[in-house]
Amino acid sequence: MKKKKATRRDITTKDEMNLAEYPIQLLTKDVPEETKTIEWHGEVTLKDGEKKEASWVVTGSDKYGLPRYPDRDVILAIMYYWYRQGFKSPELVIDNIADMLRLMKWDVNEKGYKRLKEALDRLVHTGISATYTFWDNENKDYMPYISFNLF
């Protein structure tokens, strides 16, 4: 039996609004070498009315630092390729890096490949710790704590 190709209607996706609401990268070109963390602190009200301190902490590695503004292109390209593969697996296969560079409108040369490698190093080594910032839609309340890496 021939397998039907997935269409947009066949694929159910869920946006993670935290990655849109809270910072995951610096918005500047020149980053001080000692800057390896972005922090946001605030307050949320839980469904029982209790107020809790919320925080969002993004930490880059000593070697690679925090994600930079152009790294967003890499995140979006990765999501596009994953979408094209139907979100079937957590493993992502990108057959042609030059095509990915063109998709991002980056130069397809040694500089572009180096820029991509540096962006991937920053993204892979970035960790996020979130306290009362992730909404659990099933429980209709904030999750007390979650920690993860972008990739």
C-alpha positions, 0 to 999 in steps of 0.5 A: 500500500502506497503511503499518503504524503502528509498535508497541512491538514494532516499535521497537528502542531502546537506553538510554544508561546514561551519561545515567543514571549520570553527572550532566547537570544540577545538582540545586539550584534556586539555582545560583551564577552562576559555576558552569558545569561539573560534573565527575566523575573516577574510575578504570576497568579496561580489558578488558586489565586496564590501569587508566585515569583516567575523567572526565565533564565537563558544561559549560554556556554562559556565557549560559545556564548548566548544565541545572537540575533541572526541565530533566529534564522537558523531556528526558523530554518530548522523548524521549516525542515522539520515541518517538511519532514512531517515532524515524524522524528526528533531527528532532523535530516538536512540533506543540502546545507547550501539550500538551507543557507539560501533559504535563510538568505545567507551567503553560500560560501565559507563564511556562510558555513562558518556562520551556521556552525557558530550559530548551531554551537550557540543554540545547542549549548543554550539552556533555559530554566523556567519557573512558573512561566510555562502554561499547562493548558491541561491543568490551566495553571503555570508549571512550577519548574522546567529546564531544557536545551533548545536542541 
